[in-house]
Amino acid sequence: MAYGNLNVDTVTTSTAGGVLGAGNASIMKNRIINGAMVIAQRGTGSTSVQTSTTYVSCDRWAVEASQNSKFTVQQSSTAPTGFNNSILLTSSAATSLAAGDYFAMYQGIEGYNIADFGWGTASAKTVTLSFWVQSSLTGTFGGSLTNNAGTRSYPFTYTISSANTWTQASITIAGETTGTWNITNGAGIYLYISIGMGSTYSGTAGAWANANYDSATGATSVVGTSGATFYITGVQLEVGSSATGFEYVNYQTSLANCQRYYQQVLSDGTNYAFQLDQTGASGALPSITLPLQTSMRTVPSATIVGTITYLNCTFSAISPKVNGALFQTSSTGSARNLAYAGGTGNGYTFSAEL
Amino acid sequence: MYKLINNNIDGKLSCILRIADNTWIPMNPDNTDYQAFKTAVLDQQPNTLIDNGDSFSMSSDESILKDADGNSMTIDEAKAYVKTLP
């Protein structure tokens, strides 16, 4: 019995000879999350970076500093054609670098997302890092790729020839055949973009080293000039020996990708972030589970943000769980027990950052 | 500054409270906040206080663990205790 004819089209990539997953495909090639700096759940304003500061600006991008208050970080709407956002790092002082100083932004890439690189094996693949950058300074700037343990690193340089002009940098890196590279839910690779690195953490550009180098020797120090600016966006790390066009990711996918590492549920002035409403005798523990928005990298740390209002109960504890966190109160009477995050900006966050 | 938190089911240590930002940290080796807690104790970082009324506390200036009666543990004993955690 015949049911008719079926026409079948073949699927090809945008580049002749390209192979899906090998670097020339148009989708799922970028191992950097939020490379366009669009998602900023924690806030968009300027933050002065302290030695304890890590994640404060665009999602998945952390900062590090060996001294307090030497630069600020914020999401910016200054961007090259095709982008709408960037990260802006601004030097707050003219800081001379000691050997052990470090000032940088970085992203930890989960091992699952670089497992196909084959690094640490004879089949290690070549990768290419590309990004758009603009600075008030000119010169040779630096960064690096390192493994999770900081025992293998690849310092690189790139050049900004014209001040305050967007420039695209591209660095091709031969696959690393030695070292240990995490391929599960820990950090597989750290990408560092340096704005000032002491000699202890700087190495020869363009070669793998058995050391924890976060930048290249001789790179320009942005923090060395008070008021100097440094913008970056369009960060892409892909398999292959050449940079291809930046992979566009729709907003909801990019947000969900970020929420694997950090998510927040905050009241918006009209709607509560959560509400517990139970009746319990004095001494009972009325509780609710604060749920995950998406699955996370590992069991997250939970933080209560702002003010929670309690009626006939008091706060008891938060217990992080695989599926979120248990919010517990302690009843002070047999009447209705209420606890809720109303107002604006009150609620909870979950963090499972690398 | 941290506080050890026992659960109210079996009374066993269940998570770590980082007091500075009211963050409740699971005892999960993959959680980087938990890794930082253990590092703080093992490296005797300043202001690493562990305070729990029915367990142990760490002096912020001496960086050693104490039991509920105030009996001090040596630094090695404190480190050994943290090493028993997952």
HADDOCK unambig.tbl for C-alpha pairs under 7 A between the chains (distance, minus, plus):
assign (segid A and resid 186 and name CA) (segid B and resid 30 and name CA) 6.91 0.50 0.50
assign (segid A and resid 298 and name CA) (segid B and resid 30 and name CA) 6.28 0.50 0.50
assign (segid A and resid 298 and name CA) (segid B and resid 31 and name CA) 6.39 0.50 0.50
assign (segid A and resid 299 and name CA) (segid B and resid 26 and name CA) 6.72 0.50 0.50
assign (segid A and resid 299 and name CA) (segid B and resid 28 and name CA) 6.79 0.50 0.50
assign (segid A and resid 299 and name CA) (segid B and resid 31 and name CA) 6.65 0.50 0.50
assign (segid A and resid 300 and name CA) (segid B and resid 26 and name CA) 6.92 0.50 0.50
assign (segid A and resid 300 and name CA) (segid B and resid 31 and name CA) 6.70 0.50 0.50
assign (segid A and resid 301 and name CA) (segid B and resid 23 and name CA) 6.42 0.50 0.50
assign (segid A and resid 301 and name CA) (segid B and resid 24 and name CA) 5.52 0.50 0.50
assign (segid A and resid 301 and name CA) (segid B and resid 25 and name CA) 4.52 0.50 0.50
assign (segid A and resid 301 and name CA) (segid B and resid 26 and name CA) 6.11 0.50 0.50
assign (segid A and resid 302 and name CA) (segid B and resid 23 and name CA) 5.51 0.50 0.50
assign (segid A and resid 302 and name CA) (segid B and resid 24 and name CA) 5.09 0.50 0.50
assign (segid A and resid 302 and name CA) (segid B and resid 25 and name CA) 6.62 0.50 0.50
assign (segid A and resid 303 and name CA) (segid B and resid 22 and name CA) 5.84 0.50 0.50
assign (segid A and resid 303 and name CA) (segid B and resid 23 and name CA) 4.33 0.50 0.50
assign (segid A and resid 303 and name CA) (segid B and resid 24 and name CA) 6.17 0.50 0.50
assign (segid A and resid 304 and name CA) (segid B and resid 22 and name CA) 6.64 0.50 0.50
assign (segid A and resid 318 and name CA) (segid B and resid 24 and name CA) 6.33 0.50 0.50
assign (segid A and resid 319 and name CA) (segid B and resid 15 and name CA) 6.99 0.50 0.50
assign (segid A and resid 319 and name CA) (segid B and resid 24 and name CA) 6.99 0.50 0.50
assign (segid A and resid 320 and name CA) (segid B and resid 24 and name CA) 6.87 0.50 0.50
assign (segid A and resid 320 and name CA) (segid B and resid 25 and name CA) 6.88 0.50 0.50
assign (segid A and resid 320 and name CA) (segid B and resid 26 and name CA) 5.57 0.50 0.50
assign (segid A and resid 352 and name CA) (segid B and resid 31 and name CA) 6.20 0.50 0.50
assign (segid A and resid 353 and name CA) (segid B and resid 32 and name CA) 6.91 0.50 0.50
assign (segid A and resid 354 and name CA) (segid B and resid 32 and name CA) 6.32 0.50 0.50
